[in-house]
Amino acid sequence: MSTIKYKVNLSEDEKTQLESLLNKGKCAARSQTRARILLKAASGLQDKDIIEALDVSPSMVAKTRQRCVEEGVEVALRDHPRPGKTAKLTNKQAAHVIAIACSDAPEGHEHWTLRLLADKVVALSYASSFSHEAIRQLLKKTY
């Protein structure tokens, strides 16, 4: 029998909270799986038994145990924010660009093109540079 590095001990309130989360069925599947892992770990099951019962990876069980012990039950149920590049435009600026795209085209043009909109973003000083591809993605996300 292998020793468990992170022993999960849940209070009765935490167990009740996890069971109600599972009974509601109105949360992300990952959160439900993590709740099941925590309940099984708290009942004393070994990792290999949890992996087999829930058909999850060993790393998911280990990480869930570790996060529960180190950071608490609530944190263990959720994903950490993922790193990524911050958006060049604020929501208000993006809404303004979309409004411009819906307005009449500039003089000498029949309609707004992606490159014209990208140039308009730079002309409005929303960003020092902005690509037509970023405009395409912004418009696609909106419609």
Protein Blocks (a to p, Z undefined) as FASTA:
>chain_A
ZZdfbacdddfklmmmmmmmmmnopacfklmmmmmmmmmmmnopafklmmmmnopafklm
mmmmmmmmmnojklmmpccdddddddfbdfklmmmmmmmmmmccdehiabdcfklmmmmm
mmnomafbdcfklmmmmmmmmZZ
